[in-house]
Amino acid sequence: MRPTTASVHTLHSFGRKGDQVASARPSIGGRILRTFTRFVVTILIGVGGTLAWQSYGDMAREMVVAQAPTLAWLLPPTRLPVLSASPNPAQQFAPAASSLDTVRRSVEQLAARQDQMAQSLAALLAIEADVRQKMSFTPPSAATLGQPAAPVQQYRPAQPRAR
């Protein structure tokens, strides 16, 4: 009979490649994905709760007060609709009309300042053109007017010497 020897692949090394040590921890990518998924689900639950509270806030408040009256102090106070005491629409729109008048006056002042700046710019451009014209035409100086022009020496070729 042949002696039995242990297989090279034992039960503990199944699924490993080479000399890797088996780890009970999942990979870093898996942990990051699970953490991100939990974060997104938490955010979505919060957004859903906020939207539901905005849509059904008063009914939800009444339900919580009816089911658990001890938690009623945690809930925000109910909002009462704001009703106008004055039935005259002119009184309701008076602040808006005065604001519009203020805006209109501000726009008119800005337009006047813009016209003034345009006029100033045109005057500056005219002055600049005048200065450039005066700089390009320079009259002869007084020193050169009183003195005669220096004679220009002409080049004469040297004449050969007679022997």
C-alpha positions as CSV (number, residue, x, y, z in Angstrom):
1,M,0.0,0.0,0.0
2,R,1.1,3.5,-0.8
3,P,1.4,6.0,1.9
4,T,-1.1,8.9,1.4
5,T,0.4,12.3,1.2
6,A,-1.2,15.6,1.7
7,S,-2.4,17.4,-1.4
8,V,-0.5,20.5,-2.4
9,H,-3.9,22.3,-2.4
10,T,-5.3,22.1,1.0
11,L,-8.7,23.3,2.0
12,H,-7.3,26.5,3.6
13,S,-5.5,27.6,0.5
14,F,-8.4,27.2,-1.9
15,G,-9.1,30.4,-3.9
16,R,-5.8,32.0,-3.1
17,K,-3.2,32.8,-5.8
18,G,0.4,32.1,-5.0
19,D,1.4,32.8,-1.4
20,Q,-1.4,35.4,-0.6
21,V,-2.6,35.3,2.9
22,A,-6.4,35.1,3.2
23,S,-7.9,38.2,4.8
24,A,-11.3,38.5,6.4
25,R,-11.5,42.2,5.5
26,P,-13.1,43.1,2.2
27,S,-11.1,45.1,-0.3
28,I,-10.7,48.9,0.1
29,G,-12.8,49.4,-3.1
30,G,-15.6,47.4,-1.6
31,R,-15.5,49.3,1.7
32,I,-15.5,52.7,-0.1
33,L,-18.4,51.6,-2.3
34,R,-20.5,50.4,0.7
35,T,-19.7,53.6,2.6
36,F,-20.7,55.8,-0.3
37,T,-23.9,53.8,-0.9
38,R,-24.9,54.3,2.8
39,F,-24.2,58.0,2.5
40,V,-26.3,58.4,-0.6
41,V,-29.2,56.5,0.9
42,T,-29.1,58.7,4.0
43,I,-29.1,61.8,1.9
44,L,-32.0,60.6,-0.2
45,I,-34.0,59.7,2.9
46,G,-33.4,63.2,4.3
47,V,-34.4,64.9,1.0
48,G,-37.5,62.7,0.8
49,G,-38.5,63.6,4.4
50,T,-37.9,67.3,3.8
51,L,-40.1,67.3,0.6
52,A,-42.8,65.3,2.4
53,W,-42.8,67.7,5.4
54,Q,-43.1,70.6,3.0
55,S,-46.0,69.1,1.2
56,Y,-47.9,67.5,4.1
57,G,-46.4,69.4,7.1
58,D,-49.6,70.3,8.8
59,M,-51.2,66.9,8.4
60,A,-48.0,65.2,9.6
61,R,-47.8,67.5,12.6
62,E,-51.4,66.6,13.5
63,M,-50.7,62.9,13.1
64,V,-47.6,63.1,15.4
65,V,-49.4,65.1,18.0
66,A,-52.3,62.5,17.9
67,Q,-49.9,59.5,18.1
68,A,-47.2,60.8,20.5
69,P,-48.3,63.9,22.3
70,T,-45.0,63.9,24.3
71,L,-43.1,64.6,21.1
72,A,-45.2,67.6,20.1
73,W,-42.7,70.0,21.6
74,L,-40.1,68.9,19.1
75,L,-42.2,70.0,16.2
76,P,-42.0,73.5,14.7
77,P,-45.0,75.7,15.4
78,T,-47.7,75.8,12.8
79,R,-47.7,78.5,10.2
80,L,-50.7,80.7,10.1
81,P,-51.6,82.1,6.7
82,V,-50.9,85.8,6.4
83,L,-54.1,87.6,5.5
84,S,-54.2,91.2,4.5
85,A,-56.2,93.4,6.8
86,S,-56.7,96.1,4.2
87,P,-59.0,95.2,1.3
88,N,-57.7,98.2,-0.7
89,P,-55.2,97.0,-3.3
90,A,-53.6,100.4,-3.6
91,Q,-52.5,100.2,0.0
92,Q,-51.0,96.8,-0.6
93,F,-49.0,98.0,-3.6
94,A,-47.9,101.3,-2.2
95,P,-44.5,100.1,-1.0
96,A,-43.8,98.4,-4.3
97,A,-44.8,101.6,-6.2
98,S,-42.4,103.7,-4.1
99,S,-39.6,101.2,-4.7
100,L,-40.3,101.4,-8.4
101,D,-40.1,105.2,-8.2
102,T,-36.8,105.0,-6.5
103,V,-35.4,102.6,-9.1
104,R,-36.7,104.9,-11.9
105,R,-34.9,107.9,-10.4
106,S,-31.7,105.9,-10.0
107,V,-31.8,104.9,-13.6
108,E,-32.4,108.5,-14.7
109,Q,-29.4,109.6,-12.6
110,L,-27.2,106.9,-14.1
111,A,-28.3,107.9,-17.7
112,A,-27.4,111.6,-16.9
113,R,-24.0,110.6,-15.6
114,Q,-23.4,108.4,-18.6
115,D,-24.2,111.4,-20.9
116,Q,-21.9,113.6,-18.9
117,M,-19.1,111.0,-19.1
118,A,-19.6,110.7,-22.9
119,Q,-19.3,114.5,-23.3
120,S,-16.1,114.5,-21.1
121,L,-14.6,111.7,-23.2
122,A,-15.3,113.6,-26.4
123,A,-13.7,116.7,-25.0
124,L,-10.6,114.7,-23.9
125,L,-10.3,113.1,-27.3
126,A,-10.5,116.5,-29.0
127,I,-7.8,117.8,-26.7
128,E,-5.6,114.8,-27.4
129,A,-6.0,115.2,-31.2
130,D,-5.0,118.9,-30.8
131,V,-1.9,118.1,-28.7
132,R,-0.9,115.4,-31.3
133,Q,-1.2,117.9,-34.1
134,K,0.8,120.5,-32.3
135,M,3.5,118.0,-31.5
136,S,3.9,116.8,-35.1
137,F,4.4,120.4,-36.3
138,T,7.3,121.9,-34.5
139,P,8.3,125.4,-35.6
140,P,12.0,126.2,-36.0
141,S,13.6,127.3,-32.8
142,A,14.7,131.0,-32.3
143,A,18.4,130.1,-32.2
144,T,18.3,128.8,-35.7
145,L,16.4,131.7,-37.1
146,G,19.1,134.3,-36.3
147,Q,22.1,132.4,-37.6
148,P,22.9,131.7,-41.2
149,A,23.0,128.2,-42.3
150,A,26.4,126.6,-42.1
151,P,28.0,126.1,-45.5
152,V,28.0,122.6,-46.6
153,Q,31.3,121.3,-47.7
154,Q,31.3,119.5,-50.9
155,Y,33.6,116.6,-51.6
156,R,36.3,117.3,-54.2
157,P,38.4,114.6,-55.5
158,A,42.1,115.1,-55.0
159,Q,43.9,116.3,-58.1
160,P,47.0,114.6,-59.2
161,R,50.2,116.5,-58.6
162,A,52.2,117.7,-61.4
163,R,55.8,116.5,-61.7
